[in-house]
Amino acid sequence: MKFIINNKIFQRFQGLNIGVIVAKNINNRDLPEEIIKKIREEEKKIIKEFDTENLSQNPKIDIWRKTYSIFGAKPKEHKSSVENLYRLILKGTELRHINKLVDIYNFISLKHMLPVGGEDLDKMKGDLILTFANQNETPVLLLGDKEPRSPHEDEVIYKDDVSAVCRRWNWREAERTKLTEDTKNCVLVIEGLQPVTKEEIENATRELRELVERYCGGNIVYDTLNENRTEVST
């Protein structure tokens, strides 16, 4: 199995870097109190430094709003995963414990203000591809939805041989491949568009790897994909 980025993505979104972690034979059970504490500390910083009025003006948030607009998603209705996390916190919501992997990548997302997500490799079929949706994509049930819906043509999606596993780039993940306490093998991604640099993505990816290794164990490899390196084996 491979994680592949369609070259057309780089043609339209120049300067893209994606940190990739593949973790196998991990233990995703139990509650990581230390990570929850770290999340609470980041929540306090966010409340102190941002508000709902100026958040969209931050370059790391603004770039995703502009990117969503490019492929036809309305930023006010469909927010990037990192903006959604920040707005929940600014509205007074504490992020709840989901499972170790999700808690860890939520912490990294908050700390570095970057979209982070992941999929269960054992629930996937074929390669994982970041690409543009075609006009006949299979309907997919997203987290929180009651009915499957097809991605819109030309929106950016992660997909495997079955269907999309995340719509509108990092907006919302599919129910089918979500990370759970039973997850043993996974792929995690950290996404950066300019002004985020390759070095920032590499630093955040290393930190994510260290935390997954510390709290989940297993065998972990990581890499950075960009226009010069568009695929990695999982």
N, C-alpha and C positions, 0 to 999 in steps of 0.2 A: 504494500500500500504506500502511496505517495501523497504528499501535500504539494499541489501545483498551483501557481498563480498564472492565469492567462496573461500573455504578453500585452493584450489590448488594455488591460487594467493599467499598466505602466504608461502606455501611450496617452491615456486620458488623465491619469493622476500621477504626475511626475513627482519624484522625491519620496515615493512610498517605501517604507521599510517595515517589515513584519518580523518580530521575534517569534520563534517557534520552539516549543518544548514538547518532547515526546517522553512521557513517563509510563513505565511498565512495571507490573507486579507491585503496585502500591496498595497501601491500606488507607481507605478514605473514610473510615469510621471514627467515632468519638468526637468530642467537642474540644477544639483548640482554644482554651481560655486565653492564651497569650496573644493569639491572633485577634480574638474578639476585643481584647484590651487595646491592641494597636488600631483596630478600626475605630473604636470610641475616641482615641486620641486624634485620629485624622478627622473625624466628624467635628470635634471641637475646633480644630484649626480652620476647617472649611467655613463653619458658622462665623468665625471671627474675621476671616479674610474676604468672604464673598457675600453677595446677596442676590436675590432672584432677579433684580433689575440689571445688574452689571455682569452677571455670569456669561451671558451670550457674547459679550465683548472680549472675553479672554481669547487670545489667539488659538489656544488648544481646543477650545469649544467651537469657536467661529469657523475653523477650517472644516470641521465635520458638518456644520450647518450648510456651508457652501458646497461641500461635496455631495450631501444629500440632495441639494437643489439641482445639481448637475444631472443626476439620474432620475429626477422627477419626483422625489419625496419631499413633502412639505415639512420643513424643520419644526414648525410649531406643533405639528401633529405627530411627527415621527422623529424623536430625538435619539441621538447616538447613545450608546449604553453608558458612556461616562457622564454625559450631561444629565441623563436620567437619574443616575446615582447621586450626583451633586444636588439636583433639585429636590430629590426626596429628603436629603439631609437638611437642606435649607428650609424645608417645610416642617421640620421638626421630627422626622421619622428616623429612628435608629435602625440600621440595617440588621435584619434578623439572621440568625445562624441557619445555613442551608446544609452545607457539608464542608469538610475541610478544604477541598480544592476550590470551591466557589468562595468560601470565606477568604482564603489566601489570595485568590486573584482579585476579589473585590478590594482588599487592602492595597494591593499594588496599583489598581486602577485609581483609587482615591489619592494615594501618595504621589503618583507620577502624573495624574490627570490624563490618563491614556485609556482607550478602550481595551479591555481584556476579556477573553472568552475561552470556552473549551468544549470539546466533544468527547464522548465515550467511544473509543476506537472499536470496541467489540460490538457496538450497535450499528456500525457503519458498513456499507457495502462498496467495494471498489475504492478509487482514489478520492481524496478530499480536494476540491477545486474551488478557488476564488475566481469568479468569472461574472459575466453579464447574463442575466436571465433571458431565455428565448421566449417566444410567444406561446409555447405549448408546455410550460413547466407543470410538473405534477403537483396537485394541491398538497399542502403541508399543514399539519396541525402545530401551531406555535404555542409556546408556554402561555397559559392564561386564556387561550381561545377555546371555544366550544366546537367550532367547525373548521375543517381544513380549508385553506384558500391558496390559490396559485400566486406565485410572485408575478409582478408586472414585468412586461417585456422591457429589457435594458436596465432594470435595477441590478445593483451589485449583490450577489448572493454567494454564500458558501454552499456547495452541494456535493453529494456523492452519487452513486449509480441509481439510488432510489428517488431522491428528491432533494430540495434545499434543506440545509440543516441550520441556516441562519439567514434571515431576510434583511434587506436594506443594509447590507454590509455587516453592521453590528447592532442593529436595532432590537431584534428579538430572536431567540433561539427556538429550535424545534423541540417538541416534546420527545420525539423518537430517540434522539441522540444525547439528551441532557445528561449531565454528570449527577450521579447519585452516590449514596454511601456504598453501594455494591460495585462501583466502578473500580476496575483493576488496571486498566490501560487507557490512557487518554492523550489527547493533543491539546495544547494550550497556545493561544496566539495573543501577541501584544502588537497593536497597530499604531503606526506613526506616519502622519502626513506633514509636510512642511508647514510650520517652522520647526517641527520636531526633527531632531537630527538622528542619524544612524547611531551615534554614540549614546544618545539618551535611550534608544530602544535596546541597545546592547546592555546597558547598565540595568535597566528595569527587568530585562529577561534573565540576567544573572541573579538578580535578587529574587525573582520569582522561582527560579530553579533551586536556589539555596533553601527557600522556605518549604517548597514541596518535598525536597529531599529530607529536610529536618523533621517535618511533621507527618509525611506520608511514606517515606522510605522509597524502595524500589530502585529501578535502573533508569537513569535520566540522561537524555542527550538534548542539546539545544543548538540553535543556529539562527542566522538572520537572513531573510530573503529580501531581495530587491531586484532591480532590473538586470543586475549582473549575475544573480543566482535565483532562479525562479522556481526551483523545486527541491524537496528534501524527502528522503524515505522515512516512513513512520513505522 
